[in-house]
Amino acid sequence: KYLYMIKIPKWVNIKNYRTMTSTKKKKAVEGIKKYQLEWMKEEVNEFYEAIYLNDKDEILDEAIGLIRTAQQFNESKLVIRLFKKVINDIRLVFSSKKIFSKAFKKWKIKKTKKGQAKGVTENHLIEFAKLFKKN
């Protein structure tokens, strides 16, 4: 049984999609939009790969990673456009704040060990993604 009723979009690639190198990531962080978009595409593919594999912990982790990447590169219109294409699936994964909070804590520990995501808070990501707003 699948955890979430999420259909993997035809434009997503869940096999052999890894293209981001440490050099490309550095360039993305320095503001080069081409690499920011490439990084975002890789995050989207990772999220849907986790869905395909039906790995709950990985789905939650990748969903947070997707929100974080979109937040980090929110100056890029193409990154935000791509984020908007997947946000409804992310919202299906985070059906409650409790689920998000638990997943965020695990994600944050993992990132802190790598020296990443400094200053990123649970509320920053919730606000950015407008996760629990009633429309």
DRENTORKOL-3810 file (N, C-alpha, C; in nm, 4 decimals):
REM DRENTORKOL-3810
@n.u->0.0849; n.v->-0.1190; n.w->0.0000; ca.u->0.0000; ca.v->0.0000; ca.w->0.0000; c.u->0.0887; c.v->0.1243; c.w->0.0000
@n.u->0.0526; n.v->0.2204; n.w->-0.0821; ca.u->0.1303; ca.v->0.3440; ca.w->-0.0864; c.u->0.0900; c.v->0.4352; c.w->0.0281
@n.u->0.1891; n.v->0.5052; n.w->0.0826; ca.u->0.1675; ca.v->0.5938; ca.w->0.1974; c.u->0.0837; c.v->0.7151; c.w->0.1602
@n.u->0.1081; n.v->0.7671; n.w->0.0428; ca.u->0.0411; ca.v->0.8901; ca.w->0.0007; c.u->-0.0160; c.v->0.8695; c.w->-0.1386
@n.u->-0.1304; n.v->0.9287; n.w->-0.1640; ca.u->-0.1908; ca.v->0.9178; ca.w->-0.2969; c.u->-0.1314; c.v->1.0278; c.w->-0.3861
@n.u->-0.0041; n.v->1.0152; n.w->-0.4109; ca.u->0.0667; ca.v->1.1134; ca.w->-0.4919; c.u->0.1089; c.v->1.0475; c.w->-0.6212
@n.u->0.0711; n.v->1.1105; n.w->-0.7289; ca.u->0.1068; ca.v->1.0620; ca.w->-0.8617; c.u->0.2380; c.v->1.1293; c.w->-0.9021
@n.u->0.3337; n.v->1.0509; n.w->-0.9438; ca.u->0.4625; ca.v->1.1065; ca.w->-0.9850; c.u->0.4448; c.v->1.1722; c.w->-1.1226
@n.u->0.4710; n.v->1.3031; n.w->-1.1312; ca.u->0.4534; ca.v->1.3724; ca.w->-1.2602; c.u->0.5425; c.v->1.3129; c.w->-1.3693
@n.u->0.4938; n.v->1.3156; n.w->-1.4925; ca.u->0.5686; ca.v->1.2600; ca.w->-1.6059; c.u->0.7026; c.v->1.3307; c.w->-1.6279
@n.u->0.7101; n.v->1.4580; n.w->-1.5934; ca.u->0.8326; ca.v->1.5355; ca.w->-1.6167; c.u->0.9408; c.v->1.5118; c.w->-1.5119
@n.u->0.9088; n.v->1.4333; n.w->-1.4089; ca.u->1.0062; ca.v->1.4037; ca.w->-1.3032; c.u->1.0918; c.v->1.2849; c.w->-1.3453
@n.u->1.2179; n.v->1.2897; n.w->-1.3063; ca.u->1.3107; ca.v->1.1811; ca.w->-1.3366; c.u->1.3561; c.v->1.1185; c.w->-1.2044
@n.u->1.3260; n.v->0.9910; n.w->-1.1840; ca.u->1.3646; ca.v->0.9259; ca.w->-1.0579; c.u->1.4781; c.v->0.8251; c.w->-1.0764
@n.u->1.5392; n.v->0.8244; n.w->-1.1926; ca.u->1.6539; ca.v->0.7364; ca.w->-1.2173; c.u->1.7680; c.v->0.8190; c.w->-1.2775
@n.u->1.8877; n.v->0.7983; n.w->-1.2263; ca.u->2.0083; ca.v->0.8645; ca.w->-1.2796; c.u->1.9907; c.v->1.0150; c.w->-1.2999
@n.u->1.9431; n.v->1.0810; n.w->-1.1980; ca.u->1.9146; ca.v->1.2242; ca.w->-1.2106; c.u->2.0170; c.v->1.3120; c.w->-1.1396
@n.u->2.1088; n.v->1.2528; n.w->-1.0683; ca.u->2.2024; ca.v->1.3336; ca.w->-0.9882; c.u->2.3045; c.v->1.4045; c.w->-1.0775
@n.u->2.3003; n.v->1.5365; n.w->-1.0726; ca.u->2.3911; ca.v->1.6159; ca.w->-1.1554; c.u->2.4671; c.v->1.7190; c.w->-1.0721
@n.u->2.4237; n.v->1.7418; n.w->-0.9491; ca.u->2.4849; ca.v->1.8467; ca.w->-0.8680; c.u->2.6170; c.v->1.8000; c.w->-0.8072
@n.u->2.7205; n.v->1.8778; n.w->-0.8348; ca.u->2.8527; ca.v->1.8538; ca.w->-0.7771; c.u->2.8746; c.v->1.9592; c.w->-0.6684
@n.u->2.9787; n.v->1.9432; n.w->-0.5900; ca.u->3.0065; ca.v->2.0444; ca.w->-0.4872; c.u->3.0377; c.v->2.1790; c.w->-0.5532
@n.u->3.1002; n.v->2.1770; n.w->-0.6693; ca.u->3.1297; ca.v->2.3015; ca.w->-0.7425; c.u->3.0007; c.v->2.3707; c.w->-0.7847
@n.u->2.9068; n.v->2.2937; n.w->-0.8400; ca.u->2.7783; ca.v->2.3507; ca.w->-0.8820; c.u->2.7005; c.v->2.4037; c.w->-0.7617
@n.u->2.7050; n.v->2.3306; n.w->-0.6514; ca.u->2.6348; ca.v->2.3758; ca.w->-0.5305; c.u->2.6936; c.v->2.5074; c.w->-0.4802
@n.u->2.8254; n.v->2.5171; n.w->-0.4847; ca.u->2.8932; ca.v->2.6404; ca.w->-0.4422; c.u->2.8468; c.v->2.7568; c.w->-0.5305
@n.u->2.8398; n.v->2.7335; n.w->-0.6620; ca.u->2.7961; ca.v->2.8379; ca.w->-0.7557; c.u->2.6499; c.v->2.8770; c.w->-0.7304
@n.u->2.5675; n.v->2.7783; n.w->-0.6971; ca.u->2.4264; ca.v->2.8062; ca.w->-0.6649; c.u->2.4180; c.v->2.8971; c.w->-0.5431
@n.u->2.4929; n.v->2.8640; n.w->-0.4396; ca.u->2.4935; ca.v->2.9425; ca.w->-0.3166; c.u->2.5466; c.v->3.0839; c.w->-0.3434
@n.u->2.6395; n.v->3.0962; n.w->-0.4381; ca.u->2.6948; ca.v->3.2275; ca.w->-0.4761; c.u->2.5965; c.v->3.3098; c.w->-0.5595
@n.u->2.4829; n.v->3.2492; n.w->-0.5970; ca.u->2.3788; ca.v->3.3257; ca.w->-0.6651; c.u->2.3598; c.v->3.2972; c.w->-0.8128
@n.u->2.4289; n.v->3.1981; n.w->-0.8651; ca.u->2.4137; ca.v->3.1674; ca.w->-1.0080; c.u->2.2855; c.v->3.0863; c.w->-1.0272
@n.u->2.1870; n.v->3.1521; n.w->-1.0887; ca.u->2.0503; ca.v->3.0986; ca.w->-1.0965; c.u->2.0405; c.v->2.9666; c.w->-1.1723
@n.u->2.1214; n.v->2.9480; n.w->-1.2747; ca.u->2.1214; ca.v->2.8234; ca.w->-1.3521; c.u->2.1451; c.v->2.7029; c.w->-1.2602
@n.u->2.2373; n.v->2.7189; n.w->-1.1667; ca.u->2.2696; ca.v->2.6086; ca.w->-1.0753; c.u->2.1680; c.v->2.5977; c.w->-0.9618
@n.u->2.1074; n.v->2.7099; n.w->-0.9253; ca.u->2.0001; ca.v->2.7047; ca.w->-0.8258; c.u->1.8840; c.v->2.6214; c.w->-0.8802
@n.u->1.8482; n.v->2.6438; n.w->-1.0061; ca.u->1.7389; ca.v->2.5678; ca.w->-1.0682; c.u->1.7762; c.v->2.4207; c.w->-1.0813
@n.u->1.8993; n.v->2.3938; n.w->-1.1209; ca.u->1.9439; ca.v->2.2546; ca.w->-1.1342; c.u->1.9361; c.v->2.1829; c.w->-0.9982
@n.u->1.9746; n.v->2.2523; n.w->-0.8926; ca.u->1.9689; ca.v->2.1964; ca.w->-0.7573; c.u->1.8236; c.v->2.1689; c.w->-0.7188
@n.u->1.7366; n.v->2.2634; n.w->-0.7492; ca.u->1.5943; ca.v->2.2470; ca.w->-0.7175; c.u->1.5358; c.v->2.1269; c.w->-0.7926
@n.u->1.5719; n.v->2.1119; n.w->-0.9199; ca.u->1.5236; ca.v->1.9965; ca.w->-0.9986; c.u->1.5690; c.v->1.8663; c.w->-0.9341
@n.u->1.6928; n.v->1.8631; n.w->-0.8885; ca.u->1.7438; ca.v->1.7425; ca.w->-0.8237; c.u->1.6656; c.v->1.7133; c.w->-0.6947
@n.u->1.6335; n.v->1.8179; n.w->-0.6189; ca.u->1.5537; ca.v->1.8008; ca.w->-0.4967; c.u->1.4144; c.v->1.7454; c.w->-0.5287
@n.u->1.3527; n.v->1.7965; n.w->-0.6333; ca.u->1.2207; ca.v->1.7476; ca.w->-0.6757; c.u->1.2307; c.v->1.5986; c.w->-0.7115
@n.u->1.3328; n.v->1.5634; n.w->-0.7883; ca.u->1.3513; ca.v->1.4238; ca.w->-0.8271; c.u->1.3734; c.v->1.3335; c.w->-0.7053
@n.u->1.4508; n.v->1.3820; n.w->-0.6080; ca.u->1.4744; ca.v->1.3041; ca.w->-0.4854; c.u->1.3439; c.v->1.2801; c.w->-0.4094
@n.u->1.2610; n.v->1.3833; n.w->-0.4018; ca.u->1.1319; ca.v->1.3730; ca.w->-0.3331; c.u->1.0440; c.v->1.2660; c.w->-0.3993
@n.u->1.0325; n.v->1.2733; n.w->-0.5306; ca.u->0.9470; ca.v->1.1758; ca.w->-0.6000; c.u->1.0084; c.v->1.0369; c.w->-0.6045
@n.u->1.1405; n.v->1.0280; n.w->-0.6004; ca.u->1.2043; ca.v->0.8970; ca.w->-0.5917; c.u->1.1673; c.v->0.8319; c.w->-0.4578
@n.u->1.1698; n.v->0.9101; n.w->-0.3499; ca.u->1.1321; ca.v->0.8577; ca.w->-0.2179; c.u->0.9863; c.v->0.8107; c.w->-0.2190
@n.u->0.9006; n.v->0.8855; n.w->-0.2887; ca.u->0.7595; ca.v->0.8451; ca.w->-0.3013; c.u->0.7503; c.v->0.7132; c.w->-0.3783
@n.u->0.8236; n.v->0.7052; n.w->-0.4875; ca.u->0.8264; ca.v->0.5822; ca.w->-0.5683; c.u->0.8719; c.v->0.4627; c.w->-0.4832
@n.u->0.9728; n.v->0.4855; n.w->-0.3992; ca.u->1.0261; ca.v->0.3785; ca.w->-0.3130; c.u->0.9388; c.v->0.3549; c.w->-0.1898
@n.u->0.8410; n.v->0.4453; n.w->-0.1672; ca.u->0.7471; ca.v->0.4326; ca.w->-0.0565; c.u->0.8179; c.v->0.4314; c.w->0.0792
@n.u->0.9221; n.v->0.5159; n.w->0.0917; ca.u->1.0041; ca.v->0.5234; ca.w->0.2121; c.u->0.9612; c.v->0.6461; c.w->0.2921
@n.u->0.8788; n.v->0.6235; n.w->0.3934; ca.u->0.8163; ca.v->0.7340; ca.w->0.4679; c.u->0.9171; c.v->0.8341; c.w->0.5241
@n.u->1.0195; n.v->0.7851; n.w->0.5943; ca.u->1.1179; ca.v->0.8768; ca.w->0.6523; c.u->1.1875; c.v->0.9596; c.w->0.5454
@n.u->1.2208; n.v->0.8951; n.w->0.4351; ca.u->1.2887; ca.v->0.9637; ca.w->0.3254; c.u->1.1952; c.v->1.0651; c.w->0.2577
@n.u->1.0687; n.v->1.0306; n.w->0.2441; ca.u->0.9701; ca.v->1.1230; ca.w->0.1850; c.u->0.9627; c.v->1.2506; c.w->0.2698
@n.u->0.9520; n.v->1.2334; n.w->0.4006; ca.u->0.9438; ca.v->1.3482; ca.w->0.4907; c.u->1.0706; c.v->1.4321; c.w->0.4833
@n.u->1.1849; n.v->1.3658; n.w->0.4850; ca.u->1.3142; ca.v->1.4340; ca.w->0.4787; c.u->1.3287; c.v->1.5119; c.w->0.3478
@n.u->1.2943; n.v->1.4483; n.w->0.2374; ca.u->1.3075; ca.v->1.5141; ca.w->0.1066; c.u->1.2084; c.v->1.6287; c.w->0.0914
@n.u->1.0907; n.v->1.6150; n.w->0.1486; ca.u->0.9917; ca.v->1.7231; ca.w->0.1416; c.u->1.0443; c.v->1.8477; c.w->0.2134
@n.u->1.1069; n.v->1.8270; n.w->0.3287; ca.u->1.1658; ca.v->1.9407; ca.w->0.4008; c.u->1.2814; c.v->1.9983; c.w->0.3200
@n.u->1.3626; n.v->1.9119; n.w->0.2633; ca.u->1.4740; ca.v->1.9575; ca.w->0.1800; c.u->1.4270; c.v->2.0418; c.w->0.0623
@n.u->1.3155; n.v->2.0031; n.w->0.0052; ca.u->1.2564; ca.v->2.0781; ca.w->-0.1070; c.u->1.2135; c.v->2.2182; c.w->-0.0633
@n.u->1.1462; n.v->2.2248; n.w->0.0509; ca.u->1.1032; ca.v->2.3556; ca.w->0.1023; c.u->1.2260; c.v->2.4418; c.w->0.1291
@n.u->1.3263; n.v->2.3830; n.w->0.1917; ca.u->1.4483; ca.v->2.4573; ca.w->0.2255; c.u->1.5192; c.v->2.5093; c.w->0.1004
@n.u->1.5293; n.v->2.4275; n.w->-0.0018; ca.u->1.5971; ca.v->2.4693; ca.w->-0.1239; c.u->1.5214; c.v->2.5839; c.w->-0.1903
@n.u->1.3892; n.v->2.5728; n.w->-0.1947; ca.u->1.3076; ca.v->2.6811; ca.w->-0.2524; c.u->1.3233; c.v->2.8090; c.w->-0.1705
@n.u->1.3261; n.v->2.7947; n.w->-0.0388; ca.u->1.3436; ca.v->2.9117; ca.w->0.0484; c.u->1.4813; c.v->2.9744; c.w->0.0261
@n.u->1.5823; n.v->2.8909; n.w->0.0186; ca.u->1.7204; ca.v->2.9385; ca.w->0.0029; c.u->1.7380; c.v->3.0149; c.w->-0.1283
@n.u->1.6710; n.v->2.9690; n.w->-0.2343; ca.u->1.6874; ca.v->3.0289; ca.w->-0.3670; c.u->1.5602; c.v->3.0997; c.w->-0.4130
@n.u->1.4887; n.v->3.1605; n.w->-0.3188; ca.u->1.3588; ca.v->3.2194; ca.w->-0.3519; c.u->1.3673; c.v->3.3430; c.w->-0.4411
@n.u->1.4876; n.v->3.3924; n.w->-0.4665; ca.u->1.5052; ca.v->3.5047; ca.w->-0.5593; c.u->1.4882; c.v->3.4582; c.w->-0.7047
@n.u->1.5011; n.v->3.3285; n.w->-0.7264; ca.u->1.4908; ca.v->3.2729; ca.w->-0.8614; c.u->1.3451; c.v->3.2422; c.w->-0.8953
@n.u->1.2935; n.v->3.3110; n.w->-0.9953; ca.u->1.1539; ca.v->3.2883; ca.w->-1.0378; c.u->1.1331; c.v->3.1448; c.w->-1.0848
@n.u->1.2337; n.v->3.0866; n.w->-1.1503; ca.u->1.2191; ca.v->2.9492; ca.w->-1.2006; c.u->1.2183; c.v->2.8468; c.w->-1.0868
@n.u->1.2972; n.v->2.8724; n.w->-0.9830; ca.u->1.2954; ca.v->2.7845; ca.w->-0.8653; c.u->1.1566; c.v->2.7894; c.w->-0.8014
@n.u->1.1032; n.v->2.9096; n.w->-0.7847; ca.u->0.9716; ca.v->2.9247; ca.w->-0.7219; c.u->0.8616; c.v->2.8644; c.w->-0.8101
@n.u->0.8719; n.v->2.8811; n.w->-0.9400; ca.u->0.7733; ca.v->2.8204; ca.w->-1.0304; c.u->0.7733; c.v->2.6680; c.w->-1.0144
@n.u->0.8915; n.v->2.6097; n.w->-1.0063; ca.u->0.9029; ca.v->2.4647; ca.w->-0.9880; c.u->0.8473; c.v->2.4237; c.w->-0.8512
@n.u->0.8768; n.v->2.5021; n.w->-0.7486; ca.u->0.8254; ca.v->2.4749; ca.w->-0.6145; c.u->0.6725; c.v->2.4740; c.w->-0.6140
@n.u->0.6139; n.v->2.5696; n.w->-0.6827; ca.u->0.4672; ca.v->2.5789; ca.w->-0.6875; c.u->0.4049; c.v->2.4581; c.w->-0.7580
@n.u->0.4815; n.v->2.3934; n.w->-0.8456; ca.u->0.4302; ca.v->2.2738; ca.w->-0.9144; c.u->0.4210; c.v->2.1537; c.w->-0.8196
@n.u->0.4976; n.v->2.1564; n.w->-0.7111; ca.u->0.5040; ca.v->2.0397; ca.w->-0.6220; c.u->0.4492; c.v->2.0659; c.w->-0.4809
@n.u->0.4158; n.v->2.1900; n.w->-0.4499; ca.u->0.3758; ca.v->2.2244; ca.w->-0.3138; c.u->0.2523; c.v->2.1460; c.w->-0.2670
@n.u->0.1592; n.v->2.1192; n.w->-0.3545; ca.u->0.0398; ca.v->2.0442; ca.w->-0.3101; c.u->0.0751; c.v->1.9025; c.w->-0.2667
@n.u->0.1728; n.v->1.8413; n.w->-0.3325; ca.u->0.2178; ca.v->1.7081; ca.w->-0.2899; c.u->0.2907; c.v->1.7165; c.w->-0.1557
@n.u->0.3669; n.v->1.8228; n.w->-0.1362; ca.u->0.4344; ca.v->1.8433; ca.w->-0.0076; c.u->0.3304; c.v->1.8587; c.w->0.1032
@n.u->0.2243; n.v->1.9324; n.w->0.0733; ca.u->0.1176; ca.v->1.9515; ca.w->0.1736; c.u->0.0464; c.v->1.8202; c.w->0.2061
@n.u->0.0368; n.v->1.7298; n.w->0.1098; ca.u->-0.0225; ca.v->1.5979; ca.w->0.1374; c.u->0.0646; c.v->1.5206; c.w->0.2367
@n.u->0.1946; n.v->1.5340; n.w->0.2226; ca.u->0.2893; ca.v->1.4652; ca.w->0.3111; c.u->0.2811; c.v->1.5221; c.w->0.4530
@n.u->0.2729; n.v->1.6553; n.w->0.4626; ca.u->0.2647; ca.v->1.7205; ca.w->0.5933; c.u->0.1206; c.v->1.7570; c.w->0.6246
@n.u->0.0433; n.v->1.6541; n.w->0.6549; ca.u->-0.0990; ca.v->1.6736; ca.w->0.6810; c.u->-0.1248; c.v->1.7388; c.w->0.8166
@n.u->-0.0216; n.v->1.7408; n.w->0.9024; ca.u->-0.0380; ca.v->1.8082; ca.w->1.0320; c.u->0.0942; c.v->1.8723; c.w->1.0732
@n.u->0.0829; n.v->1.9707; n.w->1.1615; ca.u->0.2025; ca.v->2.0392; ca.w->1.2132; c.u->0.2868; c.v->1.9407; c.w->1.2953
@n.u->0.2214; n.v->1.8480; n.w->1.3618; ca.u->0.2918; ca.v->1.7482; ca.w->1.4432; c.u->0.3850; c.v->1.6626; c.w->1.3552
@n.u->0.3346; n.v->1.6203; n.w->1.2408; ca.u->0.4148; ca.v->1.5404; ca.w->1.1473; c.u->0.5338; c.v->1.6234; c.w->1.0991
@n.u->0.5074; n.v->1.7490; n.w->1.0637; ca.u->0.6150; ca.v->1.8369; ca.w->1.0167; c.u->0.7201; c.v->1.8564; c.w->1.1257
@n.u->0.6760; n.v->1.8864; n.w->1.2474; ca.u->0.7686; ca.v->1.9138; ca.w->1.3584; c.u->0.8618; c.v->1.7964; c.w->1.3854
@n.u->0.8056; n.v->1.6781; n.w->1.3863; ca.u->0.8845; ca.v->1.5571; ca.w->1.4113; c.u->0.9879; c.v->1.5361; c.w->1.2989
@n.u->0.9443; n.v->1.5536; n.w->1.1758; ca.u->1.0338; ca.v->1.5377; ca.w->1.0609; c.u->1.1405; c.v->1.6471; c.w->1.0587
@n.u->1.0999; n.v->1.7699; n.w->1.0934; ca.u->1.1950; ca.v->1.8819; ca.w->1.0939; c.u->1.3065; c.v->1.8558; c.w->1.1938
@n.u->1.2714; n.v->1.8081; n.w->1.3127; ca.u->1.3728; ca.v->1.7811; ca.w->1.4153; c.u->1.4776; c.v->1.6823; c.w->1.3640
@n.u->1.4327; n.v->1.5740; n.w->1.2999; ca.u->1.5264; ca.v->1.4747; ca.w->1.2433; c.u->1.6125; c.v->1.5384; c.w->1.1346
@n.u->1.5485; n.v->1.6148; n.w->1.0450; ca.u->1.6184; ca.v->1.6804; ca.w->0.9344; c.u->1.7240; c.v->1.7774; c.w->0.9875
@n.u->1.6864; n.v->1.8558; n.w->1.0872; ca.u->1.7750; ca.v->1.9587; ca.w->1.1442; c.u->1.8980; c.v->1.8949; c.w->1.2097
@n.u->1.8784; n.v->1.7857; n.w->1.2800; ca.u->1.9910; ca.v->1.7144; ca.w->1.3433; c.u->2.0896; c.v->1.6677; c.w->1.2362
@n.u->2.0356; n.v->1.6084; n.w->1.1304; ca.u->2.1174; ca.v->1.5593; ca.w->1.0198; c.u->2.1965; c.v->1.6741; c.w->0.9549
@n.u->2.1301; n.v->1.7864; n.w->0.9303; ca.u->2.1946; ca.v->1.9011; ca.w->0.8660; c.u->2.2976; c.v->1.9662; c.w->0.9582
@n.u->2.2668; n.v->1.9756; n.w->1.0865; ca.u->2.3579; ca.v->2.0374; ca.w->1.1834; c.u->2.4886; c.v->1.9576; c.w->1.1906
@n.u->2.4781; n.v->1.8241; n.w->1.1866; ca.u->2.5981; ca.v->1.7384; ca.w->1.1873; c.u->2.6877; c.v->1.7671; c.w->1.0676
@n.u->2.6268; n.v->1.8076; n.w->0.9551; ca.u->2.7029; ca.v->1.8396; ca.w->0.8340; c.u->2.7423; c.v->1.9878; c.w->0.8287
@n.u->2.7035; n.v->2.0633; n.w->0.9329; ca.u->2.7332; ca.v->2.2066; ca.w->0.9348; c.u->2.6466; c.v->2.2863; c.w->0.8379
@n.u->2.5273; n.v->2.2342; n.w->0.8069; ca.u->2.4373; ca.v->2.2973; ca.w->0.7097; c.u->2.3116; c.v->2.3515; c.w->0.7777
@n.u->2.2363; n.v->2.4289; n.w->0.7013; ca.u->2.1049; ca.v->2.4810; ca.w->0.7436; c.u->2.1123; c.v->2.5623; c.w->0.8735
@n.u->2.2226; n.v->2.6336; n.w->0.8883; ca.u->2.2375; ca.v->2.7203; ca.w->1.0070; c.u->2.1286; c.v->2.8267; c.w->1.0041
@n.u->2.0648; n.v->2.8479; n.w->1.1170; ca.u->1.9638; ca.v->2.9531; ca.w->1.1251; c.u->1.8284; c.v->2.9175; c.w->1.0658
@n.u->1.8156; n.v->2.7990; n.w->1.0089; ca.u->1.6869; ca.v->2.7575; ca.w->0.9523; c.u->1.6003; c.v->2.7061; c.w->1.0671
@n.u->1.4815; n.v->2.7638; n.w->1.0798; ca.u->1.3914; ca.v->2.7185; ca.w->1.1859; c.u->1.2674; c.v->2.6548; c.w->1.1251
@n.u->1.2022; n.v->2.5774; n.w->1.2084; ca.u->1.0775; ca.v->2.5122; ca.w->1.1705; c.u->0.9763; c.v->2.6161; c.w->1.1208
@n.u->0.9598; n.v->2.7236; n.w->1.1977; ca.u->0.8615; ca.v->2.8260; ca.w->1.1602; c.u->0.8958; c.v->2.8975; c.w->1.0303
@n.u->1.0263; n.v->2.9192; n.w->1.0051; ca.u->1.0666; ca.v->2.9812; ca.w->0.8784; c.u->1.0145; c.v->2.8986; c.w->0.7599
@n.u->1.0332; n.v->2.7675; n.w->0.7679; ca.u->0.9927; ca.v->2.6809; ca.w->0.6560; c.u->0.8406; c.v->2.6715; c.w->0.6453
@n.u->0.7727; n.v->2.6633; n.w->0.7587; ca.u->0.6254; ca.v->2.6570; ca.w->0.7583; c.u->0.5683; c.v->2.7842; c.w->0.6960
@n.u->0.6222; n.v->2.8986; n.w->0.7375; ca.u->0.5756; ca.v->3.0278; ca.w->0.6839; c.u->0.6043; c.v->3.0388; c.w->0.5349
@n.u->0.7268; n.v->3.0036; n.w->0.4970; ca.u->0.7669; ca.v->3.0142; ca.w->0.3574; c.u->0.6744; c.v->2.9310; c.w->0.2669
@n.u->0.6474; n.v->2.8079; n.w->0.3089; ca.u->0.5666; ca.v->2.7165; ca.w->0.2271; c.u->0.4160; c.v->2.7343; c.w->0.2500
@n.u->0.3808; n.v->2.8228; n.w->0.3441; ca.u->0.2397; ca.v->2.8426; ca.w->0.3808; c.u->0.1715; c.v->2.7073; c.w->0.4038
@n.u->0.2381; n.v->2.6249; n.w->0.4854; ca.u->0.1950; ca.v->2.4859; ca.w->0.5022; c.u->0.0605; c.v->2.4678; c.w->0.5697
@n.u->0.0349; n.v->2.5393; n.w->0.6769; ca.u->-0.0849; ca.v->2.5084; ca.w->0.7538; c.u->-0.1854; c.v->2.6233; c.w->0.7525
@n.u->-0.1848; n.v->2.6979; n.w->0.6431; ca.u->-0.2796; ca.v->2.8083; ca.w->0.6280; c.u->-0.4092; c.v->2.7541; c.w->0.5705
@n.u->-0.5186; n.v->2.8025; n.w->0.6223; ca.u->-0.6490; ca.v->2.7660; ca.w->0.5646; c.u->-0.6755; c.v->2.8631; c.w->0.4484
@n.u->-0.6939; n.v->2.8071; n.w->0.3311; ca.u->-0.7155; ca.v->2.8930; ca.w->0.2116; c.u->-0.8558; c.v->2.9487; c.w->0.2067
END
